[in-house]
Amino acid sequence: MPGLLRGVARTAVVSGTATAVSNRVSRRQAGRWAQQDYGQSAAAPREAYSTPAPAPAPAVSMDTKISQLKELAQLKEQGVLSEAEFAAQKSRILEL
């Protein structure tokens, strides 16, 4: 059981780290594009200039969510997670 819980925790950490890195790269790239657009269109009228919208966070596939929910359900059935812990983790997964 501790190995399974450790695996779930490791997956959560990796997923969170990947999301944070991806968001940082997206923001950095959007800033570079905005600087390039501004440099190229400095003579253009103000109405024509707009900054690019930040890229949305990458969506987690439904298969990934389903497998995570199945793992949580198994942990709850084994008594590793309480009902409150299960509900909190389930809502976190479904929000992604």
Buried (B, 14 or more C-beta within 10 A) or exposed (E): EEEEBEEBEEBBEEBEEEBEEEBEEBEEEBEEEBEEBEEEEEEEEEEEEEEEEEEEEEEBEEEBBEEBBEBBEBBBEEEBBEEEEBEEBBEEBEEB
